[in-house]
Amino acid sequence: MKLALYLPNFRDKVTISELEDLTQLAEDLDFDSIWTLDRIVVPEASDRQELQYSFGMMNEFPKALPVTSHGEWFQGWPLIPWLAAKTSKCRIGMSITDTPYRAPAVLAAELATVDHLCNGRLNVGVGAGWMPEEFAAASAAHIFPKRHKHVRETIEIMQGIWTNDLFEYHGEFADFDRCGFGAKPFQDPHPPIFFSGLKDPKRAANRIGKYNLSGWIGIQDTPEELAEWRGPIQRELEDLGKPDALDSLELCSMYWFVITDEKSDQTPAGKGSNILIGTAEQITDNLKRLQDVGLTMPLIWPPFTDVPVSKTLDDLKRLNEEILPAVNAA
């Protein structure tokens, strides 16, 4: 099992200095990768728990975001070239890029440039988004009903631009004749693409199989939920004649993480479960269970509130030095 840091750029209050401290520690501890979070807006309606859908369209959470509309968070995408300059070993990426907020060809060309800035350490995470209010703020309200098709077209355009000298595309969200888009990515044939899925295992499996994607990213997945995702992905790959592809697929999930002195309540609560919040022993046991059902890399996510960065820095050291060796020895 590898470790990744999910940088807490989405908080009511966070400083660049704190993000830099976390980034440096991830480098020092030889984490596999560092990811940022894509959040365009927090609607004021969220403060009243009056969003159209619950957080992430997940039933366990209220119709609100965990950060207030007055929060001073940082946008995830501008942090990517910053991370390219601040790191030399860790891979970098945004989990996940909501494609409807970006023009597909522009995104593809910019990602190719970033891949050069980091000497081929870029991961590309893509997904559809879930919050109509955010689509409106991003001038993409008309895409919301067809957001999954937008993801498909974006993947096709990225792969086309990255692997052809000249490329044309004629779809619903992009329609252009043969063009050159500058430098190809540093990585050959292109950066690994991760698909994010929260609701539909079969859809995720289809995207992964059809487009030869490199990984899947979930959120707060219990061992039981992870097994529910792994099964459809395996069956889809087998139907496509790729039965061994799962062996090289990164199965990842984002987990809130705190090491506590006292045992936490481990009662199953779906996405609200304390999977990586608990004593070192509890976290070790849960990571072993997750590894047994196929998790290859947890994205370690400092909580939104109440846990200072100084505490997270200490917890990350213990995770790397005490817990991970026990998990990998199992």
KOLKOL-974523 format. One line per field, with one value per residue (C-alpha): residue number from 1; chain; x, y, z negated. Coordinates in nm, 3 decimals, padded with zeros to 5 digits, m for minus. Example, Ala and Ser with C-alpha at 12.3 -4.5 7.8 and 13.67 -1.06 7.14 Angstrom:
<rodrens>
seq <- c(1	2)
mol <- c(A	A)
u <- c(01.230	01.367)
v <- c(m00.450	m00.106)
w <- c(m00.780	m00.714)
</rodrens>
This chain:
<rodrens>
seq <- c(1	2	3	4	5	6	7	8	9	10	11	12	13	14	15	16	17	18	19	20	21	22	23	24	25	26	27	28	29	30	31	32	33	34	35	36	37	38	39	40	41	42	43	44	45	46	47	48	49	50	51	52	53	54	55	56	57	58	59	60	61	62	63	64	65	66	67	68	69	70	71	72	73	74	75	76	77	78	79	80	81	82	83	84	85	86	87	88	89	90	91	92	93	94	95	96	97	98	99	100	101	102	103	104	105	106	107	108	109	110	111	112	113	114	115	116	117	118	119	120	121	122	123	124	125	126	127	128	129	130	131	132	133	134	135	136	137	138	139	140	141	142	143	144	145	146	147	148	149	150	151	152	153	154	155	156	157	158	159	160	161	162	163	164	165	166	167	168	169	170	171	172	173	174	175	176	177	178	179	180	181	182	183	184	185	186	187	188	189	190	191	192	193	194	195	196	197	198	199	200	201	202	203	204	205	206	207	208	209	210	211	212	213	214	215	216	217	218	219	220	221	222	223	224	225	226	227	228	229	230	231	232	233	234	235	236	237	238	239	240	241	242	243	244	245	246	247	248	249	250	251	252	253	254	255	256	257	258	259	260	261	262	263	264	265	266	267	268	269	270	271	272	273	274	275	276	277	278	279	280	281	282	283	284	285	286	287	288	289	290	291	292	293	294	295	296	297	298	299	300	301	302	303	304	305	306	307	308	309	310	311	312	313	314	315	316	317	318	319	320	321	322	323	324	325	326	327	328	329	330)
mol <- c(A	A	A	A	A	A	A	A	A	A	A	A	A	A	A	A	A	A	A	A	A	A	A	A	A	A	A	A	A	A	A	A	A	A	A	A	A	A	A	A	A	A	A	A	A	A	A	A	A	A	A	A	A	A	A	A	A	A	A	A	A	A	A	A	A	A	A	A	A	A	A	A	A	A	A	A	A	A	A	A	A	A	A	A	A	A	A	A	A	A	A	A	A	A	A	A	A	A	A	A	A	A	A	A	A	A	A	A	A	A	A	A	A	A	A	A	A	A	A	A	A	A	A	A	A	A	A	A	A	A	A	A	A	A	A	A	A	A	A	A	A	A	A	A	A	A	A	A	A	A	A	A	A	A	A	A	A	A	A	A	A	A	A	A	A	A	A	A	A	A	A	A	A	A	A	A	A	A	A	A	A	A	A	A	A	A	A	A	A	A	A	A	A	A	A	A	A	A	A	A	A	A	A	A	A	A	A	A	A	A	A	A	A	A	A	A	A	A	A	A	A	A	A	A	A	A	A	A	A	A	A	A	A	A	A	A	A	A	A	A	A	A	A	A	A	A	A	A	A	A	A	A	A	A	A	A	A	A	A	A	A	A	A	A	A	A	A	A	A	A	A	A	A	A	A	A	A	A	A	A	A	A	A	A	A	A	A	A	A	A	A	A	A	A	A	A	A	A	A	A	A	A	A	A	A	A	A	A	A	A	A	A	A	A	A	A	A	A	A	A	A	A	A	A	A	A	A	A	A	A)
u <- c(00.000	00.116	00.019	m00.106	m00.175	m00.504	m00.400	m00.657	m00.690	m01.066	m01.110	m01.268	m00.916	m00.588	m00.262	m00.017	00.248	00.045	m00.004	00.369	00.452	00.226	00.369	00.727	00.651	00.487	00.805	01.026	00.821	00.830	00.453	00.346	00.147	m00.015	m00.364	m00.567	m00.945	m01.157	m01.414	m01.532	m01.784	m01.969	m02.326	m02.475	m02.762	m02.513	m02.483	m02.856	m02.828	m03.045	m02.840	m03.036	m02.849	m02.665	m02.286	m02.153	m02.507	m02.430	m02.724	m02.514	m02.445	m02.660	m02.747	m02.445	m02.071	m01.832	m01.694	m01.894	m01.962	m01.734	m01.448	m01.104	m01.013	m00.780	m00.873	m00.724	m00.618	m00.376	m00.201	m00.097	00.185	00.279	00.315	00.522	00.770	00.758	00.818	01.063	00.953	00.582	00.337	00.074	m00.288	m00.632	m00.897	m01.100	m01.120	m01.488	m01.467	m01.789	m01.620	m01.341	m01.318	m01.188	m00.924	m00.793	m00.769	m00.583	m00.327	m00.269	m00.223	00.040	00.235	00.206	00.336	00.655	00.673	00.684	00.905	00.635	00.482	00.126	m00.181	m00.510	m00.831	m01.164	m01.526	m01.867	m01.935	m02.257	m02.369	m02.609	m02.536	m02.167	m02.246	m02.441	m02.150	m01.915	m02.147	m02.212	m02.571	m02.676	m02.427	m02.552	m02.810	m02.544	m02.239	m02.140	m02.130	m01.905	m01.660	m01.656	m01.588	m01.317	m01.135	m01.156	m01.027	m00.743	m00.626	m00.664	m00.471	m00.199	m00.135	m00.178	00.029	m00.294	m00.638	m01.000	m01.317	m01.683	m01.901	m02.169	m01.940	m01.645	m01.643	m01.319	m01.120	m00.763	m00.538	m00.204	m00.204	00.165	00.386	00.277	00.287	00.622	00.487	00.449	00.185	00.024	m00.032	m00.231	m00.602	m00.807	m01.187	m01.385	m01.702	m01.937	m02.270	m02.254	m01.997	m02.100	m02.050	m01.707	m01.616	m01.724	m01.513	m01.208	m01.235	m01.330	m01.062	m00.787	m00.779	m00.514	m00.716	m01.040	m01.090	m01.374	m01.447	m01.467	m01.520	m01.559	m01.408	m01.758	m01.821	m01.481	m01.561	m01.889	m01.690	m01.418	m01.660	m01.826	m01.491	m01.349	m01.652	m01.646	m01.277	m01.338	m01.621	m01.382	m01.127	m00.895	m00.919	m00.575	m00.614	m00.735	m00.395	m00.238	m00.530	m00.490	m00.791	m00.795	m01.026	m01.018	m01.028	m01.055	m00.762	m00.686	m00.497	m00.677	m00.570	m00.901	m01.078	m01.331	m01.677	m01.630	m02.000	m02.064	m02.218	m02.152	m01.958	m01.976	m01.781	m01.465	m01.253	m00.923	m01.020	m00.921	m00.629	m00.320	m00.440	m00.784	m00.639	m00.391	m00.670	m00.889	m00.607	m00.534	m00.900	m00.900	m00.582	m00.733	m01.021	m00.795	m00.726	m00.384	m00.359	m00.557	m00.567	m00.506	m00.740	m00.686	m01.028	m01.203	m01.210	m01.088	m00.755	m00.457	m00.204	00.064	m00.137	m00.177	00.197	00.266	m00.006	00.136	00.477	00.322	00.118	00.428	00.668	00.446	00.121	00.215	00.495	00.251	m00.005	00.242	00.381	00.037)
v <- c(00.000	00.349	00.676	00.997	01.335	01.508	01.868	02.059	02.362	02.353	02.485	02.784	02.904	02.767	02.938	02.881	02.828	02.538	02.385	02.420	02.244	01.953	01.933	01.929	01.655	01.441	01.481	01.396	01.086	00.968	00.973	00.858	01.170	01.496	01.593	01.913	01.950	02.112	02.350	02.658	02.805	02.750	02.876	03.077	02.826	02.569	02.760	02.698	02.333	02.417	02.289	02.105	01.783	01.645	01.673	01.464	01.333	01.098	01.023	01.016	01.389	01.704	01.939	02.147	02.167	02.134	02.484	02.806	03.047	03.297	03.048	03.150	02.835	02.815	02.693	02.355	02.405	02.701	02.497	02.232	02.431	02.555	02.192	02.123	02.385	02.282	01.910	01.689	01.335	01.320	01.291	01.569	01.597	01.736	01.498	01.541	01.793	01.859	01.866	02.066	02.375	02.365	02.373	02.024	02.120	02.406	02.175	01.913	02.163	02.316	01.976	01.887	02.199	02.121	01.771	01.934	02.168	01.868	01.649	01.392	01.362	01.467	01.256	01.362	01.299	01.362	01.348	01.501	01.715	01.699	02.047	02.241	02.565	02.530	02.456	02.784	02.980	02.823	02.925	02.557	02.512	02.389	02.102	01.961	01.721	01.590	01.618	01.252	01.289	01.592	01.374	01.119	01.385	01.542	01.209	01.149	01.500	01.477	01.144	01.266	01.588	01.415	01.137	01.307	01.576	01.739	01.660	01.737	01.662	01.699	01.647	01.819	02.015	02.068	02.103	02.198	02.114	01.983	02.185	02.163	02.226	02.270	02.039	01.682	01.564	01.474	01.126	00.879	00.839	01.073	01.125	00.855	00.935	00.856	00.844	00.946	00.758	00.809	00.666	00.418	00.134	00.014	00.360	00.388	00.040	00.124	00.442	00.264	m00.024	00.169	00.438	00.230	00.454	00.412	00.445	00.498	00.735	00.707	00.877	00.730	00.380	00.106	m00.235	m00.355	m00.060	m00.098	m00.461	m00.346	m00.120	m00.371	m00.640	m00.443	m00.303	m00.656	m00.785	m00.491	m00.543	m00.912	m00.832	m00.605	m00.882	m00.729	m00.971	m00.883	m00.504	m00.479	m00.595	m00.270	m00.041	00.202	00.166	00.473	00.648	00.974	00.934	01.183	01.108	01.170	00.955	00.972	00.875	00.706	00.454	00.604	00.467	00.221	00.147	00.123	00.446	00.428	00.727	00.874	00.588	00.660	00.455	00.637	00.833	00.641	00.502	00.381	00.025	00.094	00.268	m00.015	m00.274	m00.079	m00.023	m00.397	m00.470	m00.216	m00.360	m00.708	m00.597	m00.419	m00.063	00.034	00.395	00.593	00.969	01.096	01.389	01.623	01.712	02.036	02.173	02.130	01.963	02.199	02.135	02.077	01.775	01.645	01.673	01.456	01.209	01.175	01.086	00.816	00.686	00.650	00.524	00.306	00.215	00.163	m00.088	m00.297	m00.284	m00.381	m00.663	m00.820)
w <- c(00.000	00.090	m00.080	00.077	m00.084	m00.012	m00.067	m00.282	m00.055	m00.121	m00.476	m00.645	m00.716	m00.584	m00.498	m00.217	m00.483	m00.627	m00.285	m00.226	m00.555	m00.466	m00.115	m00.240	m00.488	m00.219	m00.014	m00.312	m00.394	m00.031	00.016	00.359	00.446	00.334	00.449	00.424	00.403	00.675	00.528	00.716	00.472	00.145	00.193	m00.091	m00.087	m00.216	m00.543	m00.595	m00.484	m00.184	00.108	00.375	00.296	m00.004	m00.010	00.279	00.336	00.044	m00.182	m00.499	m00.480	m00.504	m00.220	m00.306	m00.255	m00.552	m00.484	m00.517	m00.234	m00.411	m00.422	m00.296	m00.104	00.195	00.542	00.624	00.985	00.935	00.664	00.919	01.087	00.738	00.629	00.939	00.819	00.452	00.505	00.688	00.598	00.522	00.806	00.814	00.918	00.842	00.711	00.894	01.177	01.247	01.626	01.693	01.547	01.808	02.186	02.272	02.528	02.315	02.015	02.218	02.348	02.005	01.844	02.103	02.006	01.635	01.700	01.828	01.528	01.295	01.517	01.578	01.230	01.316	01.238	01.396	01.202	01.378	01.273	01.339	01.031	00.830	00.715	00.945	00.759	00.845	01.209	01.220	01.069	01.324	01.612	01.679	01.557	01.901	01.875	01.544	01.696	01.938	01.714	01.752	02.129	02.080	01.886	02.169	02.432	02.217	02.181	02.556	02.631	02.380	02.516	02.875	02.823	02.624	02.877	03.216	03.388	03.507	03.371	03.450	03.257	03.334	03.032	02.828	02.597	02.830	03.208	03.382	03.696	03.704	03.473	03.301	02.927	02.853	02.654	02.591	02.229	02.078	01.998	02.284	02.409	02.154	01.780	01.599	01.582	01.271	01.274	00.969	00.888	00.595	00.707	00.995	00.997	01.344	01.497	01.337	01.456	01.811	01.820	01.682	01.926	02.238	02.203	02.040	01.735	01.469	01.151	00.963	00.670	00.420	00.089	m00.261	m00.126	m00.384	m00.302	m00.214	00.019	00.182	00.259	00.417	00.651	00.727	00.847	01.130	01.241	01.265	01.457	01.699	01.769	01.828	02.071	02.260	02.283	02.021	01.727	01.592	01.611	01.253	01.130	01.250	01.161	00.871	00.643	00.421	00.179	m00.014	m00.394	m00.677	m00.905	m01.273	m01.522	m01.856	m02.207	m02.287	m02.067	m01.828	m01.761	m01.475	m01.429	m01.051	m00.923	m00.550	m00.425	m00.776	m00.932	m01.132	m00.895	m00.948	m01.257	m01.569	m01.761	m01.580	m01.636	m01.490	m01.185	m01.132	m01.144	m00.902	m00.655	m00.662	m00.586	m00.304	m00.160	m00.170	00.056	00.304	00.188	00.323	00.206	m00.052	00.002	m00.351	m00.415	m00.712	m00.860	m00.768	m01.124	m01.481	m01.398	m01.367	m01.094	m01.360	m01.483	m01.128	m01.068	m01.373	m01.271	m00.920	m01.064	m01.286	m00.993	m00.778	m01.044	m01.267	m01.093	m00.728	m00.800	m01.004	m00.722	m00.453	m00.668	m00.701)
</rodrens>
